Amino acid sequence: MAVPELKIEDLHVSVEEKPIVKGFNLDIKGGEIHALMGPNGTGKSTVASAIMGHPKYEVTRGRATLDGKNLLEMEVDERARAGLFLAMQYPSEVSGVTNADFLRTAINGRRGEGNEIPLMKFIKTLDKKMNLLEMDQSFAERYVNEGFSGGEKKRNEILQLMMLEPKFAILDEIDSGLDIDALKWVAKGVNTMRSDNFGCLMITHYQRLLNYIKPDRVHVMMNGRIVTSGGPELALRLEKEGYDGLKKDLGIKDETVEA
């Protein structure tokens, strides 16, 4: 089986005709975990939303492919079925739909008619994943994210990731607002996904997430594009020095865009 590949080339994205992303390039293969860092307002979340197909974000130039197939020509549900997953900063509530029903419907949507997951297999798999994340079994019958704390919502996103088993996941500030225990649960879930058939892009501001999920590559985004890349040591440098020193070394003038 070929190793999956997510490739983004010269991506430009505008919001209400205002350019936000200005030439973004990234190549992630199965088995790799990449971290995307950068100051507020550089367009990191815009990249995530545009790749997933949010209608607010207009791709004006560039390409995004998954295993050579053009993601930008697909509807949102088609991108998900192709193997793309987005964990959002602010997960939505879905009233009247239980977590169990939501997950089984999503899994069957990807598997296709006539290939639905058997009920007992689904229940056993769900129990196993919830136990790994130390989630109370009552979560399965609660409505999706309704009344959940911030940490519970993020853990629920990771449960969805583990159940759906996509080829690529984009985790948009999945560590935002988490205490140390919740962060460990999230990291445990992501680390169990590591394989040659899974790649991940983590958007984060903080080194602390990377203490638990070690990235293969770290990219720094400023002014709508990646300005430098490196190994995990790059994140450590940013934690110590901030972005000002990096801007000076790279000769970058202050310029911000709206995320």
N, C-alpha and C positions, 0 to 999 in steps of 0.2 A: 504493500500500500504506500502510495506517494505521501511524503510529508506535506501537510497543508501549508499554504503561504498566503499572508495578507500583505498586499503591496499598495502603498499610497504614493502617488507621483504628482508633484507640482500642483498640489491641491490649493485652490483659492475658493474662499467661502465669504459670502456677504450676507448681512442681515439688514433688511430694509435699505438695500443698495449701498450700505456702508461696508467696505472691505474689512474683514476681520482676520481671516487666515490668508497668508500671502506667499504661497509657495512651500507647502508642507510636504516633506518626503519621509517615508518610513517603510521598512521592509521587515516583517516578523514571520518567522517560520515556526512550525510545530516544534514543541520542546523548549521554546524560548519565552522568557518573561522579560518584558521591557518596562521601564519606568519613564514617565514623561513628567518633568518638573518645570517650574517657571513662575515668575511673579504673577500676582493677580492681574487679570485683564489682558493676557497674552493670546487667548484663543484656544486654550487646551480643551475646555468643555465644548467649544464650538466644533472642533475636529470630531469629537465623539458623537455629537448629535448629528452632524452632517453625514458621517459615515453610516449611521443607523437609519438615516432618511427622514429626520424631523423636517416637516414642511416649512418651518420658519427660516431654515438655513438654506441659502441658495448657493449651490456649487457653480461657480462661473468659469472655472478652468480646472483641468487636471483629471486624474484617473484614480479609481480605487477598485482593486480586484481581489477576489477571494478564489484561490486556485485557478486564476486566469479568467474568471467570469466577472463581468462588469457589475459591481454592486450598484453603481449609480443609475443603472437602467432598471433596477428591481424595486418593487414596492417594499414597504417595511416588513410585512409578513414573509415575503420571499427572501429577504436578507436573513431573517431569523431561521428560516428553513434551510438556507444555504450553510448555516453554521455560525452565524454571528450573534453575539450576546452583549447587551449593554446593561451594566449595573449603574443606576443613576445616582446623582447626589441626593435627590429628594424623591424616593420611591413613592408612587401613587397608591392611594387607597382604592380598593375595589369592593364596594359595599354589596352584600348579598351573595358573594362568591367565596367559598371556603378555599383555603390554601390547597387542600387535597384536590378539589375539583379543578381549580385553576391549573395546577401542575399536570394533572392527568390529561386535561384538554390540550395543554401546550405540547406535551410529549406526543400525544396522538396526532396533533396537527403536523408535527415534524415527521412522524413515521408514515403517515398517509393512510388512506382508507384501505381496509383489509389487512393492515399490519399493526393494529392497535396493541398496546401493551396489555397483557393479561392482568386482570384485577389483582390477583394474589401476588404476582410478581411486583406490581406497582406498590402495593401495601408494604411488602417486605423491604423493597428498596428505599421507600420513603422512611420507614422506621429506622433503617440502618443509617441513613444520612442524618436524620434528626438526632439520633443518639450520638453520632460523631460530633455534631455541633452543640451537644448538650442542650437541645431544645425540648421543652416539655411536649409530650404527645398531644396535648390540647391545642397546640398551634395548628395542627392539621385541620381542625374543624373551625378555627377562627376565620373571619372574613379577612381577605388579603390586606394586610397592613393597617386595618381599622383598629384604632386604639393602641397601636404598637408604639413603644418608645423608639427613640432614634436607633439605639443599639439593636433592638428586636427587628426593626425594618432592615438594617444592614445584614443581620444574620439571615433574615428571610431571603434577601437577594442572593446570598451565597448558597442557601439551600436550593433555590431555583437554578443557579449555575450548576450545582452538582447533579441535580436531577436531569437537566436538559442535556448536559455533556456536549456543549458546542465545540466547534473547532477553534474559535477565537472568542475571547472575552475582553471587553473594554470596561475597566473598573474606574468609574469617574469619582474620585475622592471618596472611595469606599471607607476610608478611615476617619472621615470628618465627624467630629463630635463623639468618637468612641472612647470609652475608658479602656484601661489596659486589659481587662478581662475580655471585653467584647472584641478588642483588636486581636487577641490571641485566637479567639474562636474563628474570626474571619480569616486570619492567616492560615489556620489549620485546614479550613475548607479549601482554600486556594491551593495550598501545597499538596493536598491529596489529589488534585487534578493534574499535577505535573506528569506529562507524558509526551511522546513524540507526536501524538495526535491532537495536542492542545497548545495554543499559544495565548499570551495574555499581554495586554497593555494596561499598566496601572498609572492613572493620573493622580498625582499626590503632591502635597506641599512639604511633607515631613519625612525625615530620615527614619522616624520610629517605625513606620510601616515596613520599611526596607530592612529593618533589623529582624523581622519575622518572615518576610517573603523576599529572599535574596534575588535581585534582578540580574540577568545576564548583561543587559545594557541599560544605561541611563542617558536620557536625552534632555537637553534644556531648551525650552521654547521661549523666545522673546520676539516681540513685534510681529507675531503671526507666522513664525517659522522656527524650525530647529536651528539653533546657532552653534551647538557643539554637542558631542556625544562621547561617552566613555564607559568605563566599568563602574562597579559599585563605589569606587573611591571618589567618583565625581560627586555623588550625593553626599558623601562625608565632607567633602570640601565645602559644598554649599551650606551644610549644617553649621560648619565652623565659621565661614567667612561671609555668608549671605551672597546676594547676587551682585552687589556693587563692585566687588573685586573682579568678578568674572566679566562684567560689562567693561571695566577698564582694560582688562587684558585683551578682550576681543574688539575693543574700539567701538562699542555700541553706545549710542546716545539714547537718553531716556525717550521712550515713546510707548504709549499704551493704547490698547484697543479694548473694546468692551467684549467680555467673554460671551 
